Amino acid sequence: MSRLGRFEHYRYIGARDTMTFYDCDDEPQFEELAARVEDEGLLGRNRLQAFAPDTAEEAANRGYRPATTRNEIEANPAD
């Protein structure tokens, strides 16, 4: 189970720039989030959001949509 440094107690983390949330218990989603944090400096730019309660439903209630990883997109191309 992986977590970001300042969000170690949260499973669902939202990216404010894209209004998507990531499930840190899903390894491909966490890897994508960690790469974005590193490459785009999301933490330093205050672009991450935790949710309370820490649920996917709460993230959706706040207008965030579930993240789709590159592997999921390649496995299910649009028609």
Buried (B, 14 or more C-beta within 10 A) or exposed (E): EEBBEEBEEBBBBBBEEEEBBBBBEBEBBBBBBBEBBEEEEBBEEEBBBBBEEBEBEBBBEEEBEBBEBEEEEEEEEEE
